[in-house]
């Protein structure tokens, strides 16, 4: 168990030191908040467009993060011989592979947390045709990010600490602090009730997105046992697009008795189960989504699918020549 925890922690720290992950985390959060500062002329549906857009950004950023991180943590180690060096110790392949997934899932959880805070800020800052952009909140958010990067630069220059990982952890802290400050501040620079205007339904919606990212992580890690980053990205993108249309392409034929659809439908991940954008657009007091039971069912689906993906990946990894 100690070896498992050590490999998972080392995988997590290795991934948070990747510059591309810091860039992806910062860019997706900034873009989500930026979407709330743009007039859409949506005939009163501007907040709805913002909420659906930030959830889409969250999902696409997680797709890229899962593929890039899986390729960095497994395919590159197999190619460089690091995996062979670790497995020469008293560490089994199953233990090594599963620990890699735990570290990868933890990194995606950090990415999803940052994007969730940005999505909550976007729901607070969204405006319709009768409002205006919340430039004050945008300045507080941007100032927090600049301060986070400044802290990382200070620790790197004076304390000789790694810049990328310190910057990522500082971004996590400062984006949380920025949200708290904005939540107590109205647009007119006056105190207000905490988090007035924030749509908290984004939190369970983002949890569902996190479940989808864990499935993507399992698929990407399974592909990385035999393929490089480009091929892994192509396969995961194809499964992502196919899963978005699985209800139409496979679900309806399966209901009509098609044997091939009945076989393929359970094998393709159904991403629509994790997309509840429509539930965020109903009027307050009319949202009747049973979040507790729905999240429990989605988590069960995630556990089953991730388990199947990791089982396939482990079978591929057991026969992989590492020398």
Steps between C-alpha positions, in 0.01 A plus 500: 500500500789737572639449149155567352464831689855604412450437127165684504650803677803504270269481198295789632807716567648410163187609318454827689857590400406480132487855352225398259274404792552837668429674170186291443369565852559875484375543144176306556421694819573837338294412194206390716498833685550687172185339360299681770630840386383475140157630387315229310175682415324173583153648560526441875674162475850640546553338844386168356754526218775583749424203726487251214817645346705476820391138550611426144836667565534292817437177311728576204782619727467175695516297177829666403630475855419128523671414171807717554545384859449131419754518220748683723469265792491160327589504129804722557619292796472180297693660214768643731541182703387653829213253531742208464720642775203531737369151420841351570425576866245296699213676321248312287369626169144518628610706800706731277221545245224566754717744695561691178123530454451629855762770446347592165149517650627726779655741248176515302314569824722805558432618144127451548505687833663806344253495211210457742599814690534683167155372396346625826658839440367499145147429624535792742635736231265405215269778380221549249416786265405724794827449688868564441826313534625459858845646439567534872466126557708434191775723641493320837518164328784608273685659790480174693654308212777755456573486874512118485754506219695767688518280810623208289764723340614620844530145636685389186748787504571529871420151633600297191166320497342367177299777336227299326373297796517801735312709243227236467447470876507880533237526225277255688530708818469843340205413278319382815589823681388703197165321499446575869586868450274531197220314680497770770521790254218640288557661161462845659790426736268450795473207743228249420365164613763234444493352148190688390440418136712182502328196352597220738344241270827521307667302781313170444523559124878534531513184712336316211761648265768372739352149473525529122863610531581194710358280225708687243805452723442124511460482122804719438715299741394174333592642158833631631614145578551441127465837323663842498328830577371576148335161458360513852352844436342380174341195663374688806361780282324243283348330804401840634316596181347154463384505862324833448292339225464152652134548591415580138740263324471200733228562758206521259604196292549304824145586606375364167674166551820544299751246634811694399370814671427300817862382499664836424277730707635392843858515370488865391507755785179702505616855575144629500461346845754752630360805320223678691526845347124519453445452875694822565272714288164442667360770724581497869267281700404283202816289481381152591819308427562247777870577519577248773364194321619624161857553621496160668386332179758690293773405746402135473514521120841668527640233731383221268631663185832606654543148638440352154739747334772434758452123464557527124795731554652264756471209258678706234765613748571147630611386152687820413872461443674770706864441412 
